[in-house]
Amino acid sequence: MGEQNNKVLHRLKIAKGHLEKVIKMLENDEYCLNVIQQTQAVTSSLEKVSELILENHLKTCVRESMESGKDIDEKVKEVMEVFKRK
C-alpha cells in the first residue's frame, strides 16, 4: 500500500471516528448544536479525503495523459463531472 493510500485511510478512519461519535451523541440525546459540530467534523474529514484522492488522481492519471498526449480532454471532463455533482 502506497503512502497516498495510507494518508487516505488515516483520514477515513478519522471520519469514521467522528461519525461514530455522532451516532453515540444521538443515542444519548445530546444537545443538538453539539451534534451539529460533530457532523461538521465528519464533513470536514471527508472533504480532506476527497482532496487527497483528487491530488493523487491529478498527479498520476491526468499527468500520464498529458505526458502521452492521449485522453487529455476526457480526463479533464471526468474531473469536471465530479465537481458538477456537488
Helices and strands as residue ranges (DSSP letters): H 3-27, H 32-57, I 58-62, H 63-68, H 72-84
